[in-house]
Amino acid sequence: MPEDLYLHPKEYGTHCYATKIDENTEELMEGFEDDLAFYDLYTYQTPQFATICEEILRQGNITYSFEDFEPGLDTDHVRAYDFLRTMLRRYEQVSGEELFQLEPP
């Protein structure tokens, strides 16, 4: 399953092709940032859902910074994402509620 490859890449012998940012990559990323400048995270996330996520991360003692993203799977934001994803699934299973499904605007 693709999910298994993402969550457990080393078990399947996959290679991480993330690299350090060079001049060409930096220029490409700046273009992406310009193209996505309109994006607003909070359009897709309710305040209630944000509160649940923040509490789960706090309880798991998970910290990360949006300013410190680096390539690779062994980074704080990837660990936070993996942990949050697992715990949100568990939250839905235990509570029996589906977490705030939003339609794109």
The first five atom37 places (N, CA, C, CB, O) and aatype in JSON, in Angstrom:
{
  "aatype": [12, 14, 6, 3, 10, 18, 10, 8, 14, 11, 6, 18, 7, 16, 8, 4, 18, 0, 16, 11, 9, 3, 6, 2, 16, 6, 6, 10, 12, 6, 7, 13, 6, 3, 3, 10, 0, 13, 18, 3, 10, 18, 16, 18, 5, 16, 14, 5, 13, 0, 16, 9, 4, 6, 6, 9, 10, 1, 5, 7, 2, 9, 16, 18, 15, 13, 6, 3, 13, 6, 14, 7, 10, 3, 16, 3, 8, 19, 1, 0, 18, 3, 13, 10, 1, 16, 12, 10, 1, 1, 18, 6, 5, 19, 15, 7, 6, 6, 10, 13, 5, 10, 6, 14, 14],
  "atom_mask": [
    [1, 1, 1, 1, 1],
    [1, 1, 1, 1, 1],
    [1, 1, 1, 1, 1],
    [1, 1, 1, 1, 1],
    [1, 1, 1, 1, 1],
    [1, 1, 1, 1, 1],
    [1, 1, 1, 1, 1],
    [1, 1, 1, 1, 1],
    [1, 1, 1, 1, 1],
    [1, 1, 1, 1, 1],
    [1, 1, 1, 1, 1],
    [1, 1, 1, 1, 1],
    [1, 1, 1, 0, 1],
    [1, 1, 1, 1, 1],
    [1, 1, 1, 1, 1],
    [1, 1, 1, 1, 1],
    [1, 1, 1, 1, 1],
    [1, 1, 1, 1, 1],
    [1, 1, 1, 1, 1],
    [1, 1, 1, 1, 1],
    [1, 1, 1, 1, 1],
    [1, 1, 1, 1, 1],
    [1, 1, 1, 1, 1],
    [1, 1, 1, 1, 1],
    [1, 1, 1, 1, 1],
    [1, 1, 1, 1, 1],
    [1, 1, 1, 1, 1],
    [1, 1, 1, 1, 1],
    [1, 1, 1, 1, 1],
    [1, 1, 1, 1, 1],
    [1, 1, 1, 0, 1],
    [1, 1, 1, 1, 1],
    [1, 1, 1, 1, 1],
    [1, 1, 1, 1, 1],
    [1, 1, 1, 1, 1],
    [1, 1, 1, 1, 1],
    [1, 1, 1, 1, 1],
    [1, 1, 1, 1, 1],
    [1, 1, 1, 1, 1],
    [1, 1, 1, 1, 1],
    [1, 1, 1, 1, 1],
    [1, 1, 1, 1, 1],
    [1, 1, 1, 1, 1],
    [1, 1, 1, 1, 1],
    [1, 1, 1, 1, 1],
    [1, 1, 1, 1, 1],
    [1, 1, 1, 1, 1],
    [1, 1, 1, 1, 1],
    [1, 1, 1, 1, 1],
    [1, 1, 1, 1, 1],
    [1, 1, 1, 1, 1],
    [1, 1, 1, 1, 1],
    [1, 1, 1, 1, 1],
    [1, 1, 1, 1, 1],
    [1, 1, 1, 1, 1],
    [1, 1, 1, 1, 1],
    [1, 1, 1, 1, 1],
    [1, 1, 1, 1, 1],
    [1, 1, 1, 1, 1],
    [1, 1, 1, 0, 1],
    [1, 1, 1, 1, 1],
    [1, 1, 1, 1, 1],
    [1, 1, 1, 1, 1],
    [1, 1, 1, 1, 1],
    [1, 1, 1, 1, 1],
    [1, 1, 1, 1, 1],
    [1, 1, 1, 1, 1],
    [1, 1, 1, 1, 1],
    [1, 1, 1, 1, 1],
    [1, 1, 1, 1, 1],
    [1, 1, 1, 1, 1],
    [1, 1, 1, 0, 1],
    [1, 1, 1, 1, 1],
    [1, 1, 1, 1, 1],
    [1, 1, 1, 1, 1],
    [1, 1, 1, 1, 1],
    [1, 1, 1, 1, 1],
    [1, 1, 1, 1, 1],
    [1, 1, 1, 1, 1],
    [1, 1, 1, 1, 1],
    [1, 1, 1, 1, 1],
    [1, 1, 1, 1, 1],
    [1, 1, 1, 1, 1],
    [1, 1, 1, 1, 1],
    [1, 1, 1, 1, 1],
    [1, 1, 1, 1, 1],
    [1, 1, 1, 1, 1],
    [1, 1, 1, 1, 1],
    [1, 1, 1, 1, 1],
    [1, 1, 1, 1, 1],
    [1, 1, 1, 1, 1],
    [1, 1, 1, 1, 1],
    [1, 1, 1, 1, 1],
    [1, 1, 1, 1, 1],
    [1, 1, 1, 1, 1],
    [1, 1, 1, 0, 1],
    [1, 1, 1, 1, 1],
    [1, 1, 1, 1, 1],
    [1, 1, 1, 1, 1],
    [1, 1, 1, 1, 1],
    [1, 1, 1, 1, 1],
    [1, 1, 1, 1, 1],
    [1, 1, 1, 1, 1],
    [1, 1, 1, 1, 1],
    [1, 1, 1, 1, 1]
  ],
  "atom_positions": [
    [[0.83, -1.18, 0.0], [0.0, 0.0, 0.0], [0.87, 1.25, 0.0], [-0.94, 0.0, 1.2], [1.92, 1.26, 0.65]],
    [[0.47, 2.27, -0.7], [1.24, 3.52, -0.68], [1.41, 4.08, 0.73], [0.58, 4.56, -1.56], [2.45, 4.65, 1.07]],
    [[0.37, 3.92, 1.56], [0.45, 4.43, 2.93], [1.59, 3.73, 3.68], [-0.89, 4.22, 3.67], [2.31, 4.38, 4.45]],
    [[1.77, 2.44, 3.48], [2.85, 1.73, 4.14], [4.21, 2.24, 3.69], [2.73, 0.23, 3.87], [5.13, 2.38, 4.5]],
    [[4.34, 2.51, 2.39], [5.6, 3.04, 1.89], [5.91, 4.39, 2.53], [5.56, 3.17, 0.37], [7.07, 4.69, 2.83]],
    [[4.88, 5.21, 2.72], [5.08, 6.52, 3.32], [5.42, 6.41, 4.81], [3.84, 7.4, 3.13], [6.36, 7.04, 5.29]],
    [[4.65, 5.6, 5.52], [4.82, 5.53, 6.97], [6.05, 4.74, 7.39], [3.6, 4.91, 7.59], [6.66, 5.03, 8.42]],
    [[6.44, 3.74, 6.59], [7.54, 2.85, 6.96], [8.48, 2.65, 5.77], [7.01, 1.49, 7.46], [8.65, 1.51, 5.33]],
    [[9.1, 3.7, 5.25], [9.88, 3.57, 4.02], [11.07, 2.63, 4.15], [10.37, 4.91, 3.59], [11.4, 1.93, 3.2]],
    [[11.72, 2.6, 5.3], [12.92, 1.77, 5.46], [12.58, 0.29, 5.41], [13.62, 2.1, 6.78], [13.39, -0.52, 4.94]],
    [[11.4, -0.08, 5.9], [11.0, -1.49, 5.89], [10.83, -2.03, 4.47], [9.7, -1.67, 6.67], [10.94, -3.24, 4.24]],
    [[10.56, -1.14, 3.52], [10.32, -1.56, 2.14], [11.51, -1.24, 1.23], [9.07, -0.89, 1.59], [11.44, -1.42, 0.01]],
    [[12.59, -0.78, 1.83], [13.79, -0.5, 1.06], [13.67, 0.69, 0.13], [0.0, 0.0, 0.0], [14.41, 0.78, -0.85]],
    [[12.76, 1.61, 0.41], [12.62, 2.79, -0.44], [13.69, 3.8, -0.08], [11.21, 3.41, -0.29], [14.25, 3.79, 1.02]],
    [[13.97, 4.66, -1.02], [15.01, 5.67, -0.85], [14.38, 7.05, -0.75], [16.02, 5.61, -2.02], [13.46, 7.37, -1.5]],
    [[14.88, 7.87, 0.16], [14.4, 9.24, 0.29], [15.2, 10.11, -0.69], [14.55, 9.76, 1.76], [16.42, 10.22, -0.57]],
    [[14.52, 10.71, -1.64], [15.18, 11.52, -2.65], [15.21, 13.01, -2.28], [14.51, 11.34, -3.97], [15.59, 13.84, -3.11]],
    [[14.82, 13.34, -1.06], [14.88, 14.73, -0.63], [16.35, 15.16, -0.59], [14.21, 14.92, 0.75], [17.22, 14.39, -0.19]],
    [[16.6, 16.38, -1.0], [17.97, 16.88, -1.04], [18.03, 18.25, -0.39], [18.49, 16.94, -2.49], [17.01, 18.89, -0.15]],
    [[19.23, 18.67, -0.11], [19.44, 20.03, 0.37], [19.06, 20.99, -0.76], [20.92, 20.25, 0.83], [19.2, 20.67, -1.94]],
    [[18.58, 22.15, -0.38], [18.12, 23.12, -1.37], [19.32, 23.81, -2.0], [17.16, 24.15, -0.73], [20.17, 24.36, -1.3]],
    [[19.38, 23.78, -3.34], [20.42, 24.51, -4.07], [19.76, 25.71, -4.75], [21.14, 23.58, -5.12], [18.57, 25.95, -4.56]],
    [[20.52, 26.46, -5.55], [19.99, 27.67, -6.18], [18.79, 27.37, -7.08], [21.08, 28.36, -7.0], [17.79, 28.09, -7.05]],
    [[18.87, 26.31, -7.87], [17.77, 25.97, -8.78], [16.52, 25.57, -8.0], [18.18, 24.82, -9.72], [15.41, 25.98, -8.34]],
    [[16.71, 24.78, -6.95], [15.58, 24.35, -6.14], [14.97, 25.54, -5.4], [16.01, 23.26, -5.14], [13.75, 25.64, -5.29]],
    [[15.81, 26.42, -4.91], [15.32, 27.59, -4.19], [14.47, 28.46, -5.12], [16.5, 28.41, -3.61], [13.42, 28.95, -4.7]],
    [[14.9, 28.64, -6.36], [14.13, 29.43, -7.32], [12.79, 28.75, -7.61], [14.93, 29.62, -8.64], [11.76, 29.42, -7.7]],
    [[12.8, 27.44, -7.76], [11.57, 26.68, -7.99], [10.62, 26.82, -6.81], [11.89, 25.2, -8.25], [9.42, 27.02, -6.99]],
    [[11.16, 26.71, -5.59], [10.34, 26.83, -4.4], [9.73, 28.23, -4.27], [11.16, 26.5, -3.15], [8.58, 28.38, -3.87]],
    [[10.49, 29.25, -4.62], [9.96, 30.61, -4.58], [8.78, 30.74, -5.54], [11.06, 31.64, -4.94], [7.79, 31.42, -5.24]],
    [[8.89, 30.09, -6.7], [7.78, 30.09, -7.66], [6.55, 29.42, -7.09], [0.0, 0.0, 0.0], [5.43, 29.91, -7.24]],
    [[6.75, 28.28, -6.41], [5.63, 27.58, -5.76], [5.0, 28.47, -4.7], [6.09, 26.26, -5.14], [3.77, 28.55, -4.59]],
    [[5.84, 29.12, -3.9], [5.32, 30.0, -2.85], [4.48, 31.12, -3.45], [6.48, 30.59, -2.02], [3.42, 31.46, -2.91]],
    [[4.94, 31.7, -4.56], [4.17, 32.76, -5.22], [2.84, 32.21, -5.72], [4.97, 33.35, -6.4], [1.8, 32.86, -5.58]],
    [[2.87, 31.01, -6.3], [1.65, 30.4, -6.84], [0.64, 30.07, -5.74], [1.99, 29.13, -7.6], [-0.57, 30.06, -5.98]],
    [[1.13, 29.8, -4.54], [0.25, 29.38, -3.44], [0.04, 30.46, -2.38], [0.81, 28.15, -2.79], [-0.44, 30.17, -1.29]],
    [[0.4, 31.68, -2.7], [0.29, 32.77, -1.72], [-1.15, 32.97, -1.25], [0.81, 34.07, -2.32], [-1.37, 33.46, -0.14]],
    [[-2.12, 32.61, -2.07], [-3.54, 32.78, -1.72], [-4.01, 31.78, -0.67], [-4.4, 32.64, -2.96], [-5.03, 32.01, -0.02]],
    [[-3.29, 30.66, -0.49], [-3.74, 29.57, 0.36], [-3.85, 30.01, 1.81], [-2.8, 28.37, 0.24], [-2.94, 30.64, 2.35]],
    [[-4.95, 29.67, 2.43], [-5.17, 29.98, 3.84], [-5.53, 28.69, 4.56], [-6.3, 31.05, 4.01], [-6.62, 28.14, 4.36]],
    [[-4.64, 28.21, 5.4], [-4.84, 26.97, 6.16], [-6.17, 26.98, 6.89], [-3.7, 26.76, 7.15], [-6.85, 25.96, 6.95]],
    [[-6.53, 28.11, 7.45], [-7.71, 28.18, 8.31], [-9.02, 28.11, 7.53], [-7.67, 29.43, 9.12], [-10.09, 27.98, 8.13]],
    [[-8.95, 28.22, 6.21], [-10.14, 28.0, 5.39], [-10.54, 26.53, 5.48], [-9.88, 28.42, 3.91], [-11.73, 26.2, 5.36]],
    [[-9.58, 25.65, 5.68], [-9.81, 24.21, 5.68], [-9.81, 23.6, 7.07], [-8.79, 23.53, 4.84], [-9.99, 22.39, 7.21]],
    [[-9.6, 24.39, 8.09], [-9.47, 23.85, 9.44], [-10.33, 24.66, 10.4], [-8.0, 23.85, 9.9], [-10.18, 25.88, 10.53]],
    [[-11.24, 23.98, 11.07], [-12.09, 24.67, 12.05], [-11.29, 24.96, 13.32], [-13.35, 23.83, 12.37], [-10.32, 24.27, 13.61]],
    [[-11.7, 25.95, 14.08], [-11.03, 26.2, 15.36], [-11.11, 25.0, 16.3], [-11.65, 27.43, 16.04], [-10.17, 24.72, 17.05]],
    [[-12.23, 24.28, 16.27], [-12.38, 23.09, 17.12], [-11.35, 22.02, 16.75], [-13.81, 22.52, 17.01], [-10.74, 21.4, 17.62]],
    [[-11.17, 21.81, 15.46], [-10.21, 20.8, 15.0], [-8.79, 21.22, 15.37], [-10.33, 20.59, 13.48], [-7.98, 20.39, 15.78]],
    [[-8.47, 22.5, 15.22], [-7.14, 23.0, 15.59], [-6.88, 22.77, 17.08], [-7.01, 24.5, 15.25], [-5.77, 22.4, 17.46]],
    [[-7.88, 22.99, 17.9], [-7.74, 22.79, 19.35], [-7.45, 21.32, 19.66], [-9.0, 23.25, 20.09], [-6.58, 21.02, 20.49]],
    [[-8.17, 20.42, 19.02], [-7.93, 18.98, 19.23], [-6.51, 18.62, 18.82], [-8.97, 18.13, 18.43], [-5.81, 17.91, 19.55]],
    [[-6.07, 19.1, 17.66], [-4.72, 18.8, 17.17], [-3.66, 19.34, 18.12], [-4.52, 19.38, 15.76], [-2.7, 18.64, 18.46]],
    [[-3.82, 20.58, 18.55], [-2.86, 21.18, 19.47], [-2.79, 20.4, 20.78], [-3.23, 22.64, 19.75], [-1.7, 20.21, 21.32]],
    [[-3.92, 19.96, 21.29], [-3.94, 19.2, 22.53], [-3.26, 17.84, 22.35], [-5.39, 19.0, 23.02], [-2.5, 17.41, 23.22]],
    [[-3.53, 17.18, 21.26], [-2.9, 15.88, 20.99], [-1.38, 16.04, 20.91], [-3.44, 15.26, 19.67], [-0.64, 15.25, 21.5]],
    [[-0.91, 17.06, 20.19], [0.53, 17.29, 20.07], [1.14, 17.65, 21.42], [0.8, 18.4, 19.05], [2.24, 17.21, 21.75]],
    [[0.43, 18.46, 22.21], [0.92, 18.84, 23.54], [1.05, 17.61, 24.43], [-0.01, 19.89, 24.19], [2.07, 17.42, 25.09]],
    [[0.01, 16.77, 24.45], [0.04, 15.57, 25.27], [1.14, 14.61, 24.83], [-1.3, 14.86, 25.22], [1.72, 13.9, 25.65]],
    [[1.43, 14.6, 23.54], [2.48, 13.73, 23.02], [3.86, 14.36, 23.13], [0.0, 0.0, 0.0], [4.85, 13.77, 22.71]],
    [[3.92, 15.58, 23.72], [5.18, 16.29, 23.86], [5.87, 16.48, 22.51], [6.11, 15.56, 24.82], [7.09, 16.36, 22.4]],
    [[5.08, 16.76, 21.48], [5.57, 16.96, 20.12], [5.64, 18.45, 19.84], [4.67, 16.23, 19.08], [4.65, 19.16, 20.0]],
    [[6.8, 18.92, 19.44], [6.96, 20.32, 19.06], [7.56, 20.4, 17.66], [7.85, 21.08, 20.09], [8.3, 19.51, 17.24]],
    [[7.23, 21.47, 16.97], [7.77, 21.71, 15.63], [7.59, 23.18, 15.32], [7.07, 20.81, 14.55], [6.86, 23.89, 16.02]],
    [[8.25, 23.64, 14.28], [8.14, 25.03, 13.87], [7.9, 25.06, 12.36], [9.41, 25.84, 14.25], [8.58, 24.38, 11.6]],
    [[6.93, 25.86, 11.94], [6.67, 25.99, 10.5], [7.86, 26.63, 9.78], [5.4, 26.82, 10.27], [8.01, 26.45, 8.58]],
    [[8.67, 27.37, 10.49], [9.81, 28.04, 9.87], [11.01, 27.12, 9.68], [10.22, 29.24, 10.7], [11.93, 27.46, 8.92]],
    [[11.04, 25.97, 10.33], [12.21, 25.1, 10.31], [12.03, 23.84, 9.47], [12.56, 24.7, 11.71], [12.63, 22.81, 9.78]],
    [[11.24, 23.9, 8.41], [11.06, 22.72, 7.56], [12.36, 22.4, 6.83], [9.92, 22.95, 6.54], [13.04, 23.28, 6.32]],
    [[12.67, 21.11, 6.81], [13.83, 20.62, 6.08], [13.41, 19.4, 5.3], [15.02, 20.3, 7.04], [12.45, 18.73, 5.68]],
    [[14.1, 19.09, 4.22], [13.75, 17.89, 3.46], [14.06, 16.63, 4.25], [14.48, 17.86, 2.12], [14.93, 16.62, 5.12]],
    [[13.35, 15.57, 3.93], [13.61, 14.29, 4.56], [12.48, 13.82, 5.44], [0.0, 0.0, 0.0], [11.62, 14.6, 5.84]],
    [[12.49, 12.54, 5.73], [11.43, 11.94, 6.54], [11.75, 11.93, 8.03], [11.17, 10.53, 6.07], [10.86, 11.67, 8.84]],
    [[12.98, 12.2, 8.39], [13.37, 12.18, 9.8], [13.47, 13.61, 10.32], [14.71, 11.42, 9.99], [14.54, 14.04, 10.77]],
    [[12.36, 14.34, 10.26], [12.33, 15.74, 10.69], [11.18, 15.93, 11.67], [12.18, 16.7, 9.48], [10.26, 15.12, 11.74]],
    [[11.25, 17.02, 12.42], [10.22, 17.27, 13.45], [8.83, 17.38, 12.86], [10.55, 18.54, 14.2], [7.88, 16.83, 13.43]],
    [[8.68, 18.08, 11.74], [7.32, 18.25, 11.21], [6.76, 16.95, 10.67], [7.32, 19.3, 10.12], [5.54, 16.74, 10.73]],
    [[7.59, 16.05, 10.15], [7.11, 14.75, 9.68], [6.74, 13.88, 10.88], [8.19, 14.04, 8.81], [5.72, 13.18, 10.84]],
    [[7.54, 13.91, 11.93], [7.2, 13.15, 13.14], [5.9, 13.67, 13.74], [8.34, 13.24, 14.17], [5.07, 12.88, 14.19]],
    [[5.72, 15.0, 13.76], [4.48, 15.57, 14.28], [3.3, 15.13, 13.43], [4.56, 17.12, 14.32], [2.25, 14.76, 13.96]],
    [[3.45, 15.16, 12.12], [2.38, 14.75, 11.2], [2.02, 13.27, 11.42], [2.8, 14.98, 9.73], [0.85, 12.93, 11.55]],
    [[3.02, 12.41, 11.46], [2.78, 10.98, 11.66], [2.07, 10.72, 12.99], [4.09, 10.2, 11.6], [1.11, 9.95, 13.04]],
    [[2.54, 11.34, 14.05], [1.95, 11.17, 15.37], [0.51, 11.67, 15.37], [2.77, 11.9, 16.44], [-0.39, 10.98, 15.85]],
    [[0.29, 12.86, 14.83], [-1.04, 13.45, 14.81], [-2.0, 12.61, 13.98], [-0.98, 14.88, 14.26], [-3.15, 12.39, 14.38]],
    [[-1.54, 12.14, 12.86], [-2.38, 11.3, 11.99], [-2.83, 10.03, 12.73], [-1.62, 10.92, 10.71], [-4.0, 9.66, 12.67]],
    [[-1.9, 9.38, 13.4], [-2.21, 8.17, 14.15], [-3.19, 8.46, 15.29], [-0.93, 7.54, 14.72], [-4.17, 7.74, 15.48]],
    [[-2.92, 9.53, 16.02], [-3.75, 9.85, 17.18], [-5.14, 10.35, 16.77], [-3.06, 10.9, 18.04], [-6.11, 10.11, 17.49]],
    [[-5.25, 11.03, 15.64], [-6.57, 11.46, 15.17], [-7.42, 10.27, 14.75], [-6.42, 12.44, 13.99], [-8.63, 10.25, 14.99]],
    [[-6.79, 9.28, 14.14], [-7.53, 8.04, 13.81], [-8.02, 7.37, 15.09], [-6.63, 7.06, 13.0], [-9.17, 6.94, 15.18]],
    [[-7.13, 7.29, 16.08], [-7.5, 6.69, 17.35], [-8.62, 7.49, 18.01], [-6.26, 6.61, 18.29], [-9.56, 6.91, 18.57]],
    [[-8.54, 8.81, 17.95], [-9.56, 9.68, 18.52], [-10.91, 9.38, 17.9], [-9.19, 11.17, 18.3], [-11.91, 9.27, 18.61]],
    [[-10.96, 9.23, 16.58], [-12.22, 8.92, 15.9], [-12.74, 7.54, 16.3], [-12.04, 8.98, 14.38], [-13.94, 7.36, 16.51]],
    [[-11.84, 6.56, 16.42], [-12.26, 5.21, 16.79], [-12.82, 5.17, 18.2], [-11.09, 4.24, 16.68], [-13.86, 4.55, 18.44]],
    [[-12.16, 5.83, 19.13], [-12.58, 5.81, 20.53], [-13.85, 6.62, 20.73], [-11.46, 6.34, 21.42], [-14.77, 6.18, 21.42]],
    [[-13.89, 7.81, 20.14], [-15.03, 8.7, 20.37], [-16.23, 8.32, 19.5], [-14.64, 10.14, 20.1], [-17.37, 8.66, 19.84]],
    [[-15.98, 7.63, 18.39], [-17.07, 7.27, 17.49], [-17.55, 8.43, 16.64], [0.0, 0.0, 0.0], [-18.53, 8.29, 15.91]],
    [[-16.88, 9.57, 16.73], [-17.29, 10.72, 15.93], [-16.32, 10.93, 14.77], [-17.38, 11.98, 16.79], [-15.13, 10.64, 14.88]],
    [[-16.85, 11.44, 13.68], [-16.03, 11.77, 12.53], [-15.58, 13.22, 12.7], [-16.81, 11.55, 11.18], [-16.4, 14.1, 12.96]],
    [[-14.3, 13.46, 12.55], [-13.77, 14.78, 12.85], [-14.03, 15.79, 11.73], [-12.28, 14.69, 13.1], [-13.39, 15.75, 10.68]],
    [[-14.96, 16.65, 11.95], [-15.19, 17.88, 11.2], [-14.8, 17.8, 9.72], [-14.44, 18.98, 11.84], [-13.86, 18.47, 9.29]],
    [[-15.51, 17.01, 8.97], [-15.24, 16.93, 7.53], [-15.66, 18.23, 6.87], [-15.98, 15.72, 6.89], [-16.82, 18.64, 6.97]],
    [[-14.73, 18.89, 6.21], [-15.02, 20.15, 5.55], [-15.0, 19.99, 4.04], [-14.01, 21.2, 5.98], [-14.2, 19.23, 3.49]],
    [[-15.87, 20.69, 3.38], [-15.85, 20.75, 1.93], [-14.92, 21.89, 1.53], [-17.29, 20.95, 1.34], [-14.94, 22.94, 2.18]],
    [[-14.12, 21.72, 0.49], [-13.28, 22.84, 0.04], [-14.16, 24.03, -0.34], [-12.38, 22.41, -1.17], [-15.27, 23.85, -0.84]],
    [[-13.67, 25.24, -0.1], [-14.47, 26.42, -0.42], [-14.63, 26.61, -1.94], [-13.83, 27.67, 0.18], [-15.28, 27.56, -2.38]]
  ]
}
